[in-house]
């Protein structure tokens, strides 16, 4: 996803699911971690409950994105996956 898409998604997450308060939100390049993505990744550093994650899921699906939550790292990564060509 490009920078504008990531910003719009974050605004929509805040509108629909609520603010994360003082949590860290970062826009990361595609190779920021072991998740292969097309374009930027949105990293949300927070301890998120199931309710918040369930609220975010429909927004992720709406834009054909993927999300990966690592509770031990308190890190939610939202990204556009690289499509494998068959």
C-alpha positions in Angstrom: 0.0 0.0 0.0 1.2 3.5 -0.6 1.6 6.2 2.0 -1.8 7.8 1.4 -3.6 4.4 1.6 -1.8 3.7 4.9 -2.8 7.1 6.4 -6.4 6.7 5.3 -6.6 3.2 6.7 -5.2 4.4 10.1 -7.8 7.2 10.2 -10.6 4.7 9.4 -9.3 2.3 12.1 -9.5 5.1 14.6 -12.9 6.2 13.5 -14.4 2.7 13.5 -12.5 1.0 16.3 -11.4 3.8 18.5 -8.1 5.5 19.3 -5.1 3.6 20.5 -4.1 6.5 22.8 -0.4 6.9 23.3 0.5 3.7 21.4 3.2 3.8 18.7 2.2 3.8 15.0 4.8 3.5 12.3 4.8 3.5 8.6 7.5 1.0 7.6 9.1 0.1 4.2 8.2 -3.3 2.6 11.3 -5.1 3.9 11.0 -4.0 7.5 10.5 -7.5 8.8 10.0 -11.1 7.6 6.5 -10.3 6.2 6.8 -9.8 2.5 4.6 -7.0 1.3 3.9 -4.7 -1.6 4.4 -1.2 -0.6 4.5 0.2 3.0 3.5 -1.7 6.1 1.5 -0.2 9.0 3.0 -1.2 12.4 0.9 -0.6 15.4 2.8 -1.2 18.7 0.2 -1.9 21.3 -1.3 -4.6 23.5 -4.5 -5.2 21.7 -7.5 -7.2 22.9 -9.6 -9.6 20.8 -12.4 -7.0 20.5 -10.1 -4.5 18.9 -8.5 -7.1 16.6 -12.0 -8.3 15.5 -12.9 -4.7 14.8 -9.9 -4.2 12.6 -10.3 -7.4 10.6 -13.2 -6.2 8.4 -11.3 -3.1 7.4 -8.3 -5.1 6.5 -10.5 -7.4 4.3 -12.2 -4.4 2.8 -8.9 -3.2 1.3 -7.6 -6.7 0.5 -4.8 -6.4 3.0 -3.5 -8.9 5.5 -2.7 -8.5 9.2 -0.3 -10.3 11.5 -0.5 -9.8 15.3 2.3 -10.9 17.5 1.0 -10.6 21.1 4.4 -11.4 22.6 5.9 -8.3 20.7 2.7 -6.3 21.1 2.9 -5.6 17.4 0.1 -5.5 14.7 1.4 -5.4 11.2 -1.0 -4.5 8.4 0.2 -4.9 4.8 -0.6 -5.6 1.2 0.7 -9.1 0.5 2.8 -9.9 -2.5 0.7 -11.9 -4.9 2.3 -15.1 -6.0 1.9 -15.7 -9.7 1.0 -19.2 -10.7 
